[in-house]
Amino acid sequence: GTVALLFMFLFMPSVQLDIVAETIYSELNSFTLLTIPLFILMGAAIGKSRAGSDLYNSLNSWLYKVPGGLGLANTLACSVFAAMCGSSPATCSAIGSSGIPEMRKRGYSSRLASGLIAAGGTLGILIPPSLTLILYGLATEQSIGKLFMAGVGPGIMLTALFALWVVYKSWVEKRQTIAAAASGASAQPYVAEHHSWQDRLNSLPRLLPFLVLILIVMVALYGGWATPSEVAGIGAFGALVMVMLIYGCWRWADLKVILSGTARESAMIMMIIAMSFLYTYVMSYLHVTQDLAQWIVSLDMGKWQFFFWTCIFLIVLGFFLPPVAIILMVTPVILPALEALGIDLIWFGVVMTIIMEMGLIHPPVGLNLFVINGIAPDIPLKEIMWGVAPFLVLMVVGILLLCLFPEIALWLPSRYQGS
């Protein structure tokens, strides 16, 4: 925000400074953005009551024998929640508020726990319904339905890659913990967990309320009964009713913790979004992004050369701009070159979305990094950045797999007849 104001003062008419508040308000005055505080409320109701602890105790009792079982459960939870809300910050907040403390409590490192949730949250803009794919479809005049179908395969692929890494990394950390305890290098001995079948069966009733809530939200969304914002309201209301009736969180002291936590996290995220909107407005007004894109298009390159340098350009833009801004400003400029070189626009939309995901978890403006830092302030931002580094590599691997096997994204759309 400070950088944007400085450039407005130096390079833009003074009248623009007079309408800063109006500019920010007009961008934030969006019904779609209502999903963020509502899903944060849903996550806070679960995370700041015994509900979150019960959920992870139950999952852990079933998955404790699998290396990284709880981390695997969090990866899948991020995917499901991302598919429900389509919001990366909301996914990070809802899953992370419960998942990070429970994983750290069970011996996961701060890097792995925070990196997993930050990266898992990015799936919200790939797995349909996806606002990013909708905007790309509008900018390129492609079928929104086919783009949604194209996001399913890569979304499952990234979820699998993330899960494999979590299983491997947690196995390594577990062995290191055991070795350190055996050698006396660690004052905290490693305690192996054990859960009987009786424990597992007893945990099932604790899972039932969550399954019912998820089922209601998913049926409302995918059944076309409600918009994402309305579904967010259903989820928030359902979570509040659940913790009030089942966990007795109806006293003001209990509700105050949930509501104040929601207010703090929502204000933090909305301020970041507001300043990114202002920064985007200034970049667009000064034609910085458009001029760079036009310069790349003017270079005489082959199909894969153009694809490679376009990806590099999009990654660099991701250092400073949110996904929506990049898609709306850059896609119309590079579209003629994409068509001239015969690059499939549905396939490229998925690749572009994965690059946008990377922008959400790498500095300096990786939104998910700050969201995780907000819900787990005792984890230094540097640790969170190191935690997401392997997941950035996995996203690059995912793009390479899409280049080698484009059917991962195109198989479902080729069988889709909708519009």
C-alpha positions in Angstrom: 0.0 0.0 0.0 2.8 2.4 0.8 4.6 1.7 -2.5 1.3 2.2 -4.4 0.7 5.6 -2.6 4.3 6.7 -3.4 4.0 5.9 -7.1 0.6 7.6 -7.2 2.1 10.7 -5.6 5.1 10.7 -8.1 3.6 9.6 -11.4 -0.1 10.0 -11.3 -2.5 13.1 -11.3 -3.1 14.4 -7.8 -6.8 13.8 -8.2 -6.1 10.1 -8.0 -4.9 10.5 -4.4 -8.3 12.0 -3.5 -10.2 8.8 -4.5 -7.9 6.2 -2.9 -10.6 5.3 -0.3 -13.3 5.1 -2.9 -11.1 2.9 -5.1 -10.4 0.5 -2.3 -14.0 0.4 -1.2 -15.3 -0.2 -4.7 -13.0 -3.2 -5.1 -13.9 -4.7 -1.6 -17.6 -4.1 -2.1 -18.0 -7.6 -3.6 -20.5 -10.3 -2.6 -17.9 -12.9 -3.6 -15.4 -11.6 -0.9 -18.0 -12.4 1.7 -17.0 -16.0 1.5 -13.7 -15.2 3.3 -15.0 -14.0 6.7 -17.8 -16.5 6.7 -15.5 -19.5 6.0 -13.1 -18.1 8.6 -16.0 -18.1 11.1 -16.6 -21.7 10.2 -13.0 -22.5 10.8 -12.8 -20.5 14.0 -15.9 -22.3 15.4 -14.2 -25.6 14.8 -10.6 -24.6 15.6 -11.3 -22.6 18.8 -13.5 -25.2 20.4 -13.0 -28.9 21.3 -14.5 -29.7 17.9 -11.1 -29.3 16.2 -9.3 -31.5 18.7 -12.0 -34.2 18.5 -11.8 -34.2 14.7 -8.0 -34.7 14.6 -8.0 -37.2 17.5 -10.5 -39.2 15.5 -8.6 -39.0 12.2 -5.3 -39.8 14.0 -6.8 -42.9 15.6 -7.5 -44.3 12.1 -4.4 -43.0 10.3 -1.7 -43.2 13.0 -0.1 -46.3 11.5 0.4 -44.6 8.1 3.5 -42.5 8.0 2.4 -38.9 8.1 -1.2 -40.0 8.7 -2.4 -36.7 10.2 -0.5 -34.7 7.6 -2.2 -36.8 4.9 -5.6 -36.1 6.5 -4.8 -32.4 6.4 -3.8 -32.6 2.7 -7.1 -34.2 1.9 -9.0 -31.8 4.1 -7.5 -28.9 2.2 -8.6 -30.4 -1.1 -12.1 -31.0 0.1 -12.4 -27.6 1.7 -10.9 -25.9 -1.3 -13.5 -27.6 -3.5 -16.2 -26.3 -1.1 -15.2 -22.7 -0.9 -12.8 -21.9 -3.8 -10.9 -19.5 -1.5 -7.2 -20.0 -0.7 -7.1 -17.7 2.4 -10.3 -19.2 3.7 -9.0 -22.8 3.3 -5.7 -21.9 5.0 -7.5 -20.3 7.9 -10.3 -23.0 8.3 -8.0 -26.0 8.1 -4.9 -24.4 9.6 -6.5 -23.1 12.8 -7.1 -26.7 13.8 -4.5 -28.6 11.7 -1.3 -26.7 12.6 -1.6 -27.0 16.4 -2.7 -30.6 16.2 0.2 -31.6 13.9 2.8 -29.8 16.0 1.4 -31.4 19.1 2.0 -34.8 17.5 5.6 -34.0 16.6 5.4 -32.5 13.1 7.9 -29.7 12.6 6.7 -26.2 12.3 8.0 -26.0 8.8 6.1 -29.1 7.6 2.9 -28.2 9.4 2.8 -24.6 8.2 4.1 -25.4 4.7 1.5 -28.1 4.2 -1.5 -25.9 5.1 -0.2 -22.9 3.1 0.4 -25.0 0.0 -2.8 -27.1 0.4 -4.8 -23.9 0.6 -3.7 -22.9 -2.9 -5.8 -25.8 -4.3 -8.8 -23.5 -3.8 -8.1 -21.7 -7.0 -7.6 -24.9 -9.1 -10.2 -27.4 -8.0 -13.6 -26.2 -9.2 -15.5 -24.0 -8.6 -12.6 -21.7 -9.2 -12.9 -17.9 -9.6 -9.5 -17.8 -11.4 -10.7 -20.3 -14.1 -13.9 -18.3 -14.4 -12.0 -15.1 -15.1 -9.6 -16.8 -17.5 -12.6 -18.3 -19.4 -14.2 -14.8 -19.7 -10.9 -13.3 -20.9 -10.2 -16.0 -23.5 -13.9 -16.8 -24.4 -13.4 -20.4 -23.4 -16.1 -22.8 -21.9 -16.2 -22.3 -18.2 -17.6 -25.9 -17.9 -14.6 -27.3 -19.8 -12.2 -25.3 -17.7 -13.8 -26.6 -14.5 -13.4 -30.2 -15.9 -9.8 -29.5 -16.8 -9.0 -28.4 -13.2 -10.1 -31.8 -11.7 -7.3 -34.0 -13.0 -4.4 -31.5 -12.1 -6.1 -30.8 -8.8 -6.0 -34.6 -7.9 -2.5 -34.8 -9.2 -1.2 -32.0 -7.0 -3.0 -33.4 -4.0 -1.3 -36.8 -4.6 2.1 -35.1 -5.0 1.6 -33.1 -1.8 0.5 -36.2 0.1 3.5 -38.3 -1.1 5.9 -35.6 0.1 4.1 -35.3 3.5 4.3 -39.0 4.0 8.0 -39.1 3.2 9.0 -36.0 5.1 7.0 -37.0 8.3 8.7 -40.5 8.1 12.1 -38.8 8.0 11.3 -36.5 10.9 9.9 -39.4 12.9 13.2 -41.3 12.5 15.2 -38.3 13.4 13.1 -37.8 16.6 13.6 -41.4 17.6 17.3 -41.3 16.9 17.7 -38.0 18.9 15.8 -39.5 21.8 17.8 -42.7 21.8 21.1 -40.9 21.8 20.1 -38.5 24.5 20.4 -35.5 22.2 16.7 -34.7 22.8 15.2 -34.2 26.3 11.8 -35.1 24.9 11.6 -38.9 24.3 9.7 -40.2 21.4 6.4 -41.9 22.5 4.9 -44.3 20.0 1.1 -44.1 19.7 -1.3 -47.0 19.8 -5.0 -47.0 19.2 -7.1 -50.1 19.5 -10.1 -50.9 17.3 -12.3 -50.0 20.3 -10.7 -46.5 20.3 -11.3 -46.2 16.5 -14.9 -47.2 16.7 -15.5 -44.9 19.7 -14.1 -42.0 17.6 -16.7 -42.5 14.8 -19.5 -40.5 16.5 -17.1 -37.5 16.8 -16.6 -37.6 13.0 -20.3 -37.7 12.2 -21.2 -34.0 12.8 -18.3 -33.0 10.6 -19.4 -35.4 7.8 -22.9 -34.1 8.0 -21.7 -30.5 7.8 -19.4 -31.2 4.9 -22.2 -33.1 3.1 -24.7 -30.2 3.5 -22.2 -27.7 2.2 -21.2 -29.8 -0.8 -24.7 -30.7 -1.8 -25.8 -27.0 -1.5 -22.8 -25.9 -3.7 -22.6 -28.7 -6.3 -26.3 -29.2 -6.4 -26.7 -25.6 -7.5 -28.9 -24.7 -4.6 -26.7 -21.9 -3.4 -23.9 -19.6 -4.5 -20.4 -19.9 -2.8 -21.2 -16.9 -0.6 -24.5 -18.4 0.5 -22.8 -21.8 1.1 -20.2 -20.0 3.2 -23.1 -18.6 5.3 -24.6 -22.1 5.6 -21.3 -23.5 6.7 -20.6 -20.8 9.3 -24.1 -21.1 10.7 -23.9 -24.9 10.8 -20.5 -24.9 12.5 -21.8 -22.4 15.2 -24.9 -24.6 15.8 -22.7 -27.7 16.0 -20.3 -26.3 18.6 -23.1 -24.7 20.6 -25.2 -27.9 20.8 -22.6 -30.6 21.0 -19.7 -28.8 22.8 -21.7 -26.4 24.9 -20.1 -23.2 23.4 -23.2 -21.1 24.0 -21.8 -18.8 26.7 -20.6 -15.4 25.8 -17.0 -16.2 27.0 -16.9 -19.1 24.4 -18.5 -17.1 21.6 -16.3 -14.1 22.2 -13.2 -16.2 21.5 -14.7 -17.5 18.2 -16.0 -14.1 17.1 -13.0 -12.0 18.1 -10.7 -14.5 16.4 -12.8 -14.3 13.2 -12.8 -10.5 13.3 -9.0 -10.3 13.7 -8.2 -12.8 10.9 -10.8 -11.4 8.6 -9.5 -7.8 9.1 -5.9 -8.9 8.5 -6.8 -10.8 5.2 -9.1 -8.0 3.9 -6.5 -5.4 4.5 -4.0 -7.4 2.5 -6.5 -7.8 -0.3 -7.4 -4.1 -0.2 -3.8 -3.0 -0.5 -3.2 -5.5 -3.3 -6.2 -4.0 -5.2 -4.6 -0.6 -4.8 -1.3 -1.8 -6.0 -2.9 -3.5 -9.0 -4.8 -0.3 -9.8 -1.5 1.7 -9.9 0.3 -0.9 -12.0 -2.5 -1.0 -14.5 -2.8 2.8 -14.6 0.9 3.2 -15.3 0.8 0.4 -17.9 3.8 -1.4 -16.3 2.4 -4.9 -16.6 0.9 -4.5 -20.0 4.1 -3.0 -21.5 6.1 -5.9 -20.2 3.7 -8.4 -21.6 3.6 -6.7 -25.0 7.4 -6.8 -25.1 7.5 -10.5 -24.6 4.9 -11.1 -27.3 7.0 -9.0 -29.8 9.9 -11.4 -29.5 10.2 -13.9 -32.3 10.1 -17.3 -30.5 8.9 -20.8 -31.1 5.9 -22.5 -29.2 7.9 -23.9 -26.3 10.2 -21.0 -26.1 7.3 -18.6 -25.8 5.6 -21.0 -23.3 8.7 -21.1 -21.1 9.4 -17.4 -21.0 5.6 -16.6 -20.5 5.7 -18.9 -17.4 8.8 -17.1 -16.1 7.1 -13.8 -16.7 4.0 -15.0 -14.8 6.1 -16.3 -11.9 7.8 -12.9 -11.7 4.4 -11.1 -11.7 3.3 -13.4 -9.0 6.0 -11.9 -6.7 3.9 -8.7 -6.6 0.4 -9.2 -7.9 -2.6 -11.4 -6.9 -3.9 -14.0 -9.4 -7.0 -12.1 -10.4 -5.0 -9.0 -11.4 -2.5 -11.0 -13.5 -5.2 -12.9 -15.4 -7.2 -9.8 -16.2 -4.2 -7.7 -17.3 -2.0 -10.2 -19.0 -4.3 -12.8 -20.6 -5.8 -10.4 -23.3 -2.3 -9.4 -24.3 -0.7 -12.8 -24.8 -3.9 -14.4 -26.2 -3.1 -13.7 -29.9 0.3 -15.3 -29.5 -1.1 -18.3 -27.8 -3.6 -18.8 -30.6 -1.0 -18.2 -33.3 1.4 -20.8 -31.8 -1.4 -23.4 -31.5 -1.2 -23.6 -27.7 -4.4 -25.2 -26.3 -6.2 -22.5 -24.3 -8.0 -24.9 -21.9 -4.6 -26.6 -21.1 -2.8 -23.2 -20.7 -5.5 -22.0 -18.4 -4.8 -24.9 -16.0 -1.0 -24.3 -16.2 -1.5 -20.5 -15.6 -3.7 -21.3 -12.6 -0.9 -23.5 -11.1 1.5 -20.7 -11.6 -0.9 -18.4 -9.8 -1.0 -20.9 -7.0 2.8 -20.6 -6.7 2.4 -16.8 -6.3 0.2 -17.4 -3.3 3.0 -19.1 -1.3 6.2 -17.4 -2.4 7.5 -14.0 -1.1 7.3 -11.1 -1.1 3.5 -10.9 -1.5 2.5 -14.6 -1.0 -0.9 -14.1 0.6 -1.1 -17.6 2.2 2.3 -17.0 4.0 0.8 -14.0 5.9 -2.5 -15.9 6.6 -0.5 -18.8 8.2 1.6 -16.3 10.1 -1.6 -14.7 11.4 -3.1 -17.9 12.7 0.2 -19.3 14.0 2.1 -16.1 15.0 4.7 -18.1 17.0 6.0 -19.7 13.8 8.5 -17.2 12.2 7.7 -16.1 8.7 11.1 -17.4 7.6 10.2 -20.9 8.8 6.9 -20.8 6.9 8.8 -19.8 3.7 11.2 -22.7 4.1 8.2 -25.0 4.7 6.5 -24.1 1.4 9.7 -24.4 -0.7 9.3 -28.2 -1.4 5.7 -27.6 -2.4 6.8 -25.0 -4.9 9.1 -27.6 -6.4 6.2 -30.1 -6.6 4.1 -27.5 -8.4 6.9 -27.1 -11.0 6.9 -30.9 -11.3 3.1 -30.8 -11.8 3.6 -28.3 -14.7 6.2 -30.5 -16.3 3.9 -33.5 -16.1 1.1 -31.5 -17.7 3.6 -30.6 -20.6 4.5 -34.3 -21.0 1.0 -35.6 -20.5 -1.6 -32.9 -21.4 -4.3 -35.5 -21.2 -4.2 -35.0 -17.4 -6.0 -31.8 -18.0 -7.7 -32.4 -21.3 -9.2 -35.9 -20.9 -12.3 -34.8 -19.0 -13.0 -31.7 -21.1 -12.8 -33.7 -24.3 -15.8 -35.7 -22.9 -17.7 -32.7 -21.7 -20.5 -31.3 -23.8 -21.6 -28.4 -21.7 -20.9 -24.7 -22.2 
